[in-house]
Amino acid sequence: MALGKKTHKLAAFIQEFILDNHYGPNFEEMSEGCGLRSKSNIKRYLEKLKRAGLVDYVDGIPRAIWLTADTIRTARIPICGSISAGAPIPPIDIEGAHTEFFPLALDGLPKCIDPRTLFALRVDGDSMIDASIHHGDLIIVTQQFDKREGDTLVFWLKDEQATSLKRYFQDGDFVLMQPANPKYETRRKHRNQVEAFGKVVLVIRQLGAAA
């Protein structure tokens, strides 16, 4: 089950709170800890976590919330800047020091993915909207991957010294970088001019009411 940004954040907060305090948080603590002002929204995100088998709770009883898995695997994923879903943009600094992180519940990802290979990027542009990747979304990217045609990859365009987010296809010695928006054309470059250095494994919608 896909979990959105605020649901991931709530899962990470609940786990950390229970590990620190040995009891569950109340609504006020979840609201303050996750920046959620609406009790109805918190209940909606809790229901998503319950359906995903990560937490359980009893309505009407304060702090009656507990982890149903032994532990919710979480990680602080560095946000490494923006990636173009349109015209290419300058390089991304993955190895540098980062000051912004996203708390990610890892249970929705394949267990074979090493969390240490993950980084996050903000999407700039609309060339991937038909793949449900919108301007302002946060994408979670792994550096641990094998390229398969149709994968959405982060490309480094060597001749342009720029990055781009597109679907990957191969045509002999050429790489086809295909958008998911009819406004944009597929780009074709020799494989020596292109390097894929990340594969999108999760898209987190960045809308005020989305989760």
C-alpha positions as CSV (number, residue, x, y, z in Angstrom):
1,M,0.0,0.0,0.0
2,A,1.4,3.4,-1.0
3,L,1.8,5.8,1.8
4,G,1.9,9.6,1.2
5,K,4.2,12.2,2.7
6,K,2.2,13.0,5.8
7,T,1.3,9.4,6.5
8,H,5.0,8.5,6.3
9,K,5.8,11.4,8.7
10,L,3.1,10.3,11.2
11,A,4.4,6.6,11.1
12,A,7.9,7.8,11.9
13,F,6.7,10.1,14.7
14,I,4.6,7.3,16.3
15,Q,7.5,4.9,16.3
16,E,10.0,7.3,17.7
17,F,7.5,8.5,20.4
18,I,6.6,4.9,21.5
19,L,10.3,3.9,21.6
20,D,11.1,7.0,23.7
21,N,8.1,6.9,26.0
22,H,6.9,3.3,26.0
23,Y,3.3,4.5,25.4
24,G,1.4,6.0,22.4
25,P,1.1,9.7,21.6
26,N,-2.2,11.5,21.9
27,F,-3.8,13.7,19.2
28,E,-2.2,16.9,20.5
29,E,1.3,15.3,20.4
30,M,0.8,13.9,16.9
31,S,-0.5,17.3,15.8
32,E,2.5,19.2,17.2
33,G,5.0,16.6,16.2
34,C,3.8,16.3,12.6
35,G,2.4,19.8,11.9
36,L,-1.1,18.4,11.5
37,R,-3.8,20.7,12.8
38,S,-6.9,18.7,11.9
39,K,-8.0,15.8,14.1
40,S,-9.9,14.4,11.2
41,N,-6.8,14.3,9.0
42,I,-4.8,12.6,11.8
43,K,-7.5,9.9,12.0
44,R,-7.4,9.5,8.2
45,Y,-3.7,8.9,8.2
46,L,-3.9,6.6,11.2
47,E,-6.5,4.5,9.3
48,K,-4.1,4.3,6.4
49,L,-1.4,3.0,8.7
50,K,-3.8,0.5,10.2
51,R,-4.8,-0.8,6.8
52,A,-1.1,-1.1,6.0
53,G,-0.7,-3.3,9.1
54,L,1.8,-0.9,10.8
55,V,-0.2,0.4,13.7
56,D,-3.5,-0.3,15.5
57,Y,-5.5,1.9,17.9
58,V,-8.8,2.2,19.8
59,D,-11.1,5.1,19.1
60,G,-12.0,7.3,22.1
61,I,-9.2,6.0,24.4
62,P,-6.3,8.4,24.8
63,R,-2.9,7.0,23.9
64,A,-4.5,3.6,22.8
65,I,-2.2,3.3,19.8
66,W,0.5,0.7,19.3
67,L,2.8,-0.7,16.7
68,T,1.5,-3.9,15.1
69,A,4.8,-4.7,13.4
70,D,7.9,-5.4,15.6
71,T,9.2,-2.1,14.3
72,I,8.4,0.3,11.5
73,R,11.6,0.6,9.5
74,T,12.4,4.3,9.0
75,A,15.2,6.3,7.6
76,R,16.1,10.0,7.3
77,I,16.4,10.5,3.5
78,P,18.5,13.5,2.4
79,I,16.8,16.0,0.1
80,C,19.4,16.8,-2.5
81,G,17.7,19.6,-4.4
82,S,15.6,19.6,-7.5
83,I,15.3,17.5,-10.7
84,S,13.9,18.7,-14.0
85,A,10.8,17.1,-15.4
86,G,11.1,19.4,-18.4
87,A,14.2,21.2,-19.6
88,P,17.4,19.8,-18.0
89,I,18.8,21.6,-15.0
90,P,22.3,21.8,-13.4
91,P,23.9,19.0,-11.5
92,I,22.6,17.5,-8.3
93,D,24.9,17.2,-5.2
94,I,24.3,13.8,-3.7
95,E,27.5,13.4,-1.8
96,G,27.7,16.8,-0.1
97,A,26.5,17.7,3.4
98,H,22.7,18.0,3.6
99,T,20.6,20.0,6.0
100,E,17.2,18.9,4.9
101,F,15.8,15.4,5.4
102,F,12.6,13.5,4.8
103,P,11.5,10.8,7.4
104,L,10.5,7.8,5.4
105,A,8.7,4.7,6.6
106,L,10.5,1.9,4.6
107,D,7.9,-0.8,4.9
108,G,6.3,0.3,1.6
109,L,9.6,-0.3,-0.3
110,P,11.1,-3.6,-1.4
111,K,13.2,-5.1,1.4
112,C,16.1,-5.6,-1.0
113,I,16.6,-1.8,-1.2
114,D,19.4,-0.5,1.1
115,P,18.1,2.7,2.7
116,R,21.7,4.1,2.5
117,T,21.3,4.2,-1.3
118,L,18.2,6.5,-1.1
119,F,18.0,10.2,-1.7
120,A,15.1,12.6,-2.4
121,L,14.6,15.2,-5.0
122,R,11.9,17.9,-5.6
123,V,10.3,17.7,-9.1
124,D,10.6,20.9,-11.2
125,G,8.4,20.8,-14.3
126,D,5.4,18.9,-15.8
127,S,6.9,16.5,-18.3
128,M,6.1,13.4,-16.2
129,I,2.5,14.2,-15.2
130,D,1.0,11.2,-17.0
131,A,3.2,9.0,-14.8
132,S,1.6,10.7,-11.8
133,I,4.8,12.8,-11.1
134,H,3.8,16.4,-10.7
135,H,5.6,19.7,-10.3
136,G,6.5,20.1,-6.6
137,D,6.3,16.4,-5.8
138,L,9.1,14.7,-3.8
139,I,10.6,11.6,-5.4
140,I,12.5,9.0,-3.5
141,V,15.4,7.6,-5.7
142,T,17.7,4.7,-5.2
143,Q,21.2,4.3,-6.5
144,Q,20.9,0.5,-6.2
145,F,19.2,-0.6,-9.4
146,D,19.4,-2.4,-12.8
147,K,18.0,-0.4,-15.7
148,R,14.9,-1.8,-17.3
149,E,13.0,-0.3,-20.2
150,G,10.1,1.8,-18.9
151,D,11.8,2.7,-15.6
152,T,11.7,6.3,-14.5
153,L,15.3,7.3,-14.1
154,V,17.4,10.3,-13.1
155,F,19.8,11.0,-16.0
156,W,23.1,12.9,-16.1
157,L,23.5,14.4,-19.5
158,K,27.3,14.6,-19.9
159,D,27.4,16.9,-22.9
160,E,25.0,19.4,-21.3
161,Q,26.3,19.1,-17.7
162,A,22.7,18.8,-16.6
163,T,20.2,16.4,-15.1
164,S,16.7,15.3,-16.2
165,L,13.9,12.9,-15.1
166,K,12.5,10.7,-17.8
167,R,11.5,7.2,-18.7
168,Y,14.3,5.0,-20.0
169,F,14.2,3.1,-23.3
170,Q,17.1,1.8,-25.5
171,D,17.5,2.0,-29.2
172,G,20.8,0.2,-30.1
173,D,23.6,2.4,-29.0
174,F,21.2,5.3,-28.2
175,V,19.3,6.0,-25.0
176,L,15.7,7.3,-25.4
177,M,14.6,9.6,-22.6
178,Q,10.8,9.6,-22.9
179,P,8.5,12.2,-21.1
180,A,5.1,11.3,-19.8
181,N,3.4,14.4,-21.3
182,P,2.6,14.9,-25.0
183,K,3.8,18.5,-24.8
184,Y,7.4,17.2,-24.7
185,E,9.4,15.3,-27.2
186,T,11.5,12.2,-26.5
187,R,15.2,12.9,-26.4
188,R,17.7,10.6,-28.0
189,K,21.3,10.6,-27.1
190,H,24.3,8.2,-27.6
191,R,24.8,6.0,-24.6
192,N,28.2,7.6,-24.0
193,Q,26.6,11.0,-23.5
194,V,24.1,9.8,-20.8
195,E,24.5,8.2,-17.4
196,A,21.6,7.0,-15.3
197,F,22.4,7.4,-11.6
198,G,19.1,6.8,-9.9
199,K,15.8,5.1,-10.2
200,V,12.5,6.4,-8.8
201,V,11.0,4.0,-6.2
202,L,8.4,6.3,-4.6
203,V,6.5,9.5,-5.4
204,I,5.3,11.6,-2.5
205,R,2.6,14.1,-3.5
206,Q,3.2,17.6,-2.3
207,L,-0.4,18.9,-2.0
208,G,-1.7,20.6,1.1
209,A,-4.5,17.9,1.6
210,A,-2.7,15.0,0.1
211,A,-1.2,12.1,1.9
